[in-house]
Amino acid sequence: MPNQDAAVDSASKLDTATISDALDKLGIAGQCLNIKPRDHRFRLTGRAFTILYGPVGKPAGTVGEFIDDVAPGSVIAIDNGGRENATVWGDILTEIADRRGIAGTVIDGACRDTALCFELGYPIYSRSYSMRTGKDRVQLDATEITITIGDARVSPGDILRGDSDGVVVIPRRHEAEILALAEKIAKAEDAIRNAVRNGKGLAEARKQHGYHQLQSRQK
C-alpha cells in the first residue's frame, strides 16, 4: 500500500547527510549520534512510536507488550538510556514487527538476536548489540512520550529517517521547513556534481549554486 503521509514520503527520498545539513542550518539538534544500522543496506522512514525504559524496580516491572499498539508504517523508537548491558529488543519482536509492517526500530541501547533482522531485512538501528537480556534489569516506564535517542529529542509522531550513515529526527513542528531546505540542498548538490562532470572547477560550481550559504547556520 502506498504511503499516504506526504512528509514521510518526502523524507524517504532524502539521505540523512542532506537532512543533517538542513537541521544544522536551522539550529535543530536532530542527529541521533552513535546510533548505527545493524546492516548498512537498511533504510527506514516513518513516524516515531516512542518507548522509555528505566532501571528495574521492586517489585520488578515488565519489558512490556507494546508491539500490539504500534501502527503499521511507524518506527519504534526506544530510549534505554544508552545501556549496552541489557537488551530490550530480540527475535520475537523483530518477527512480529516485520509481520505487522512496522518500518523499523531505533534503540538508544543494545539489541540481540541480530541474525533474524538480517534474514528478514527488518531495519534495526542501535548503539550496540549483545546477547544479555534486559529482563530483571530494566523495565518499561512509559510509551508515547518525548524521549532521547543519541542526544536528540524524539517526540511521538516525529519523522525518523535512517540510512547507512545513521538516523536523524525531523521534529513534526518543523518538518515542512526542514524538508523544503533539505530538498533545496539536494538539488544544489546535484547541480554541483553535474557542473563538475561538465568541466567546471569545484570552487566555481559551489559558488555558482550557493553551496556554502546553504550549509551556514541561519541567523
For each residue, the residues with C-beta under 8 A, 3 or more apart:
1:
2:
3: 8 9 12 73
4:
5: 8 9 47 73
6: 9 10
7: 10 11 159 170 175 176 179
8: 3 5 11 12 45 46 47 73 159
9: 3 5 6 12 13
10: 6 7 13 14 179 183
11: 7 8 14 19 45 159 161 170 175 179
12: 3 8 9 43 45 161
13: 9 10
14: 10 11 18 19 161 179 182 183 186
15: 18 19 163 165 186
16: 19 20 161 162 163 165 166 167 168
17: 20 21 165
18: 14 15 21 22 182 185 186 189
19: 11 14 15 16 22 23 30 161 168 170 178 182
20: 16 17 23 24 30 31 168
21: 17 18 24 25 182 185 214 215
22: 18 19 25 26 178 179 181 182 185
23: 19 20 26 28 29 30 31 168 170 178
24: 20 21 27 28 215 217
25: 21 22 181 214 215 216 217 218
26: 22 23 174 177 178 181 218
27: 24 217 218
28: 23 24 171 174 178
29: 23 151 152 153
30: 19 20 23 152 168 169 170 171 178
31: 20 23 150 151 152 166 168 169
32: 35 106 108 125 149 150 151 152 154 166 167 168 169
33: 150 151 152 166
34: 127 150 166
35: 32 106 107 108 125 126 127 149 150 166 167
36: 125 126 127 166
37: 40 41 42 123 124 125 162 163 164 166
38: 42 111 114 117 118 124 125 126 129
39: 42 117 118 123
40: 37 164
41: 37 121 164
42: 37 38 39 104 121 123 124 125 162 163 164
43: 12 123 162 163
44: 75 103 104 106 123 125 160 161 162 167
45: 8 11 12 75 103 159 160 161 162
46: 8 73 74 75 102 103 104 159 160
47: 5 8 73 74 75 156 157 158 159 160 172
48: 74 75 76 77 154 155 156 157 158 159 160 169
49: 66 69 70 71 74 75 76 77 143 144 156
50: 77 78 79 143 144 145 146 147 154 155 156
51: 64 66 76 77 78 79 88 140 142 143 147
52: 79 140 141 142 143 145 147
53: 63 78 79 80 81 83 88 109 134 138 139 140 141
54: 57 81 138 139 141
55: 137 138 139
56: 60 61 136 137 138 139
57: 54 60 61 139
58:
59:
60: 56 57 136 139
61: 56 57 139 140 141
62: 65 139 140
63: 53 88 134 135 138 139 140
64: 51 139 140 143
65: 62 68
66: 49 51 69 70 140 143
67: 70 76 93 96 97 100
68: 65
69: 49 66 143
70: 49 66 67 74 76 97 100 102
71: 49 74
72: 100 101 102
73: 3 5 8 46 47 101 102 103
74: 46 47 48 49 70 71 102 103
75: 44 45 46 47 48 49 102 103 104 105 106 160 162
76: 48 49 51 67 70 97 102 104 105 106
77: 48 49 50 51 105 106 147 149 154 160
78: 50 51 53 88 89 105 106 107 108 109 147 149
79: 50 51 52 53 108 109 147 148 149 154
80: 53 83 86 88 107 108 109 110 134 138
81: 53 54 108 109
82: 108 109 127
83: 53 80 86 109 110 134 138
84: 109 110 127 128 130
85: 110 130 132 137
86: 80 83 109 110 132 133 134 137 138
87: 90 109 110 111 112 129 130 131 132 133 134
88: 51 53 63 78 80 107 109 110 111 134 138
89: 78 93 94 105 107 111 112 124 126
90: 87 93 94 111 112 113 133
91: 94 95 112 113 115 116
92: 95 96
93: 67 89 90 96 97 105
94: 89 90 91 97 98 105 113 116 117 120 122 124
95: 91 92 98 99 116 120
96: 67 92 93 99 100
97: 67 70 76 93 94 100 102 105 122
98: 94 95 102 120 122
99: 95 96
100: 67 70 72 96 97
101: 72 73
102: 46 70 72 73 74 75 76 97 98 105
103: 44 45 46 73 74 75 123
104: 42 44 46 75 76 122 123 124 125 160 162
105: 75 76 77 78 89 93 94 97 102 111 122 123 124 125 126
106: 32 35 44 75 76 77 78 124 125 126 149 160 162 167
107: 35 78 80 88 89 110 111 124 125 126 127 149
108: 32 35 78 79 80 81 82 126 127 147 148 149 150
109: 53 78 79 80 81 82 83 84 86 87 88 126 127 128
110: 80 83 84 85 86 87 88 107 126 127 128 129 130 132
111: 38 87 88 89 90 105 107 114 117 124 126 129
112: 87 89 90 91 129 130 131 132 133
113: 90 91 94 116 117
114: 38 111 117 118 124 129
115: 91 118 119
116: 91 94 95 113 119 120 122
117: 38 39 94 111 113 114 120 121 122 123 124
118: 38 39 114 115 121
119: 115 116
120: 94 95 98 116 117
121: 41 42 117 118
122: 94 97 98 104 105 116 117
123: 37 39 42 43 44 103 104 105 117 162
124: 37 38 42 89 94 104 105 106 107 111 114 117
125: 32 35 36 37 38 42 44 104 105 106 107 162 166 167
126: 35 36 38 89 105 106 107 108 109 110 111 129
127: 34 35 36 82 84 107 108 109 110 150
128: 84 109 110
129: 38 87 110 111 112 114 126
130: 84 85 87 110 112
131: 87 112
132: 85 86 87 110 112
133: 86 87 90 112 136 137
134: 53 63 80 83 86 87 88 137 138
135: 63
136: 56 60 133
137: 55 56 85 86 133 134
138: 53 54 55 56 63 80 83 86 88 134
139: 53 54 55 56 57 60 61 62 63 64
140: 51 52 53 61 62 63 64 66 143
141: 52 53 54 61
142: 51 52 145
143: 49 50 51 52 64 66 69 140
144: 49 50 156
145: 50 52 142 156
146: 50 153 154 155 156
147: 50 51 52 77 78 79 108 153 154
148: 79 108 151 152 153 154
149: 32 35 77 78 79 106 107 108 152 154 167 169
150: 31 32 33 34 35 108 127 166 167
151: 29 31 32 33 148
152: 29 30 31 32 33 148 149 168 169
153: 29 146 147 148 169 171
154: 32 48 50 77 79 146 147 148 149 158 160 169
155: 48 50 146 158 171 172
156: 47 48 49 50 144 145 146
157: 47 48 172
158: 47 48 154 155 169 170 171 172 175
159: 7 8 11 45 46 47 48 169 170 172 175
160: 44 45 46 47 48 75 77 104 106 154 167 168 169 170
161: 11 12 14 16 19 44 45 167 168 170
162: 16 37 42 43 44 45 75 104 106 123 125 166 167 168
163: 15 16 37 42 43 166
164: 37 40 41 42
165: 15 16 17
166: 16 31 32 33 34 35 36 37 125 150 162 163
167: 16 32 35 44 106 125 149 150 160 161 162
168: 16 19 20 23 30 31 32 152 160 161 162
169: 30 31 32 48 149 152 153 154 158 159 160
170: 7 11 19 23 30 158 159 160 161 174 175 178 179
171: 28 30 153 155 158 174 175 178
172: 47 155 157 158 159 175
173:
174: 26 28 170 171 177 178
175: 7 11 158 159 170 171 172 178 179
176: 7 179 180
177: 26 174 180 181
178: 19 22 23 26 28 30 170 171 174 175 181 182
179: 7 10 11 14 22 170 175 176 182 183
180: 176 177 183 184
181: 22 25 26 177 178 184 185 214
182: 14 18 19 21 22 178 179 185 186
183: 10 14 179 180 186 187
184: 180 181 187 188 214
185: 18 21 22 181 182 188 189 214 215
186: 14 15 18 182 183 189 190
187: 183 184 190 191
188: 184 185 191 192 209 210 211 214
189: 18 185 186 192 193 211
190: 186 187 193 194
191: 187 188 194 195 205 209
192: 188 189 195 196 202 205 206 209 211
193: 189 190 196 197
194: 190 191 197 198
195: 191 192 198 200 204 205 208 209
196: 192 193 199 200 201 202 205
197: 193 194
198: 194 195
199: 196
200: 195 196 204 205 208
201: 196 204 205
202: 192 196 205 206
203: 206 207
204: 195 200 201 207 208
205: 191 192 195 196 200 201 202 208 209 211
206: 192 202 203 209 211 212
207: 203 204 210 211 212
208: 195 200 204 205
209: 188 191 192 195 205 206
210: 188 207 213 214
211: 188 189 192 205 206 207 214 215
212: 206 207 215 216
213: 210 216
214: 21 25 181 184 185 188 210 211
215: 21 24 25 185 211 212
216: 25 212 213
217: 24 25 27
218: 25 26 27
219:
